[in-house]
Amino acid sequence: MANYPSGVVIVTTTNDEGLPVGIAANSFTSLSIDPLLVLWSIGNKSSSYDIFNHSKQFAVHLLAGSQLELVNTFSRKDIDRFEQIEWSLSESGLPIIEGAYATFECDTFETIVAGDHAIITGSVKHITTNIQNPLLYHQRRVGPLPLTFHGNI
Ligand SMILES: Cc1cc2nc3c(=O)[nH]c(=O)nc-3n(C[C@H](O)[C@H](O)[C@H](O)COP(=O)(O)O)c2cc1C
């Protein structure tokens, strides 16, 4: 599966105590246009599995090419992730990370347990964009979209 190229996102929410929680993910994709739905999946060994499964809302940050360090921060277990970064709470109470090229604030639509992951679908309620070069994931490597990339569809 690592041969399939994707973008990289950070998904955030808050736990029962109102503290920010976040995880790096490449399983994010578009699901439906009308209504506007997205999905991502979380492994059942993740420390935030139960939190995301029960949270009523979450925010997805599509990472920019310059945000490689955020992937390290949000996939390491031994650090306070939100201590390392610039973030703030949105009007709806979701932790928003600065500098992403798009942010989707979502209400959880449906959660489906599938094998050792849960598919979390979200109804997009608010979008902010700051279009720039995206961060990509391929064969366990993460980096910006090469400037030599061409082709329109
Ligand atoms: C590029 C990349 C993509 C990842 N994609 C996912 C994903 O889609 N779903 C998931 O559950 N974990 C994914 N992970 C792993 C989590 O980020 C990592 O296991 C997790 O944050 C570990 O800490 P936790 O137990 O606190 O969640 C990914 C990691 C990296 C580096």
The ligand as an ORCA input file, in Angstrom:
! r2SCAN-3c Opt
* xyz 0 1
  C       2.968      9.553      6.735
  C       2.189      8.865      7.826
  C       0.871      8.490      7.600
  C       0.111      7.877      8.604
  N      -1.195      7.552      8.368
  C      -1.949      7.013      9.350
  C      -3.343      6.769      9.151
  O      -3.906      7.058      8.101
  N      -4.043      6.207     10.188
  C      -3.456      5.892     11.384
  O      -4.134      5.383     12.285
  N      -2.134      6.127     11.606
  C      -1.375      6.691     10.623
  N      -0.056      6.969     10.832
  C       0.534      6.604     12.112
  C       0.220      7.602     13.201
  O       0.529      8.943     12.856
  C       1.033      7.162     14.446
  O       0.944      5.806     14.580
  C       0.447      7.633     15.664
  O       0.377      9.025     15.680
  C       1.256      7.095     16.863
  O       0.852      7.689     18.012
  P      -0.561      7.448     18.711
  O      -0.592      6.066     19.245
  O      -0.600      8.502     19.778
  O      -1.619      7.653     17.688
  C       0.708      7.596      9.866
  C       2.034      7.977     10.092
  C       2.767      8.604      9.090
  C       4.190      9.023      9.387
*
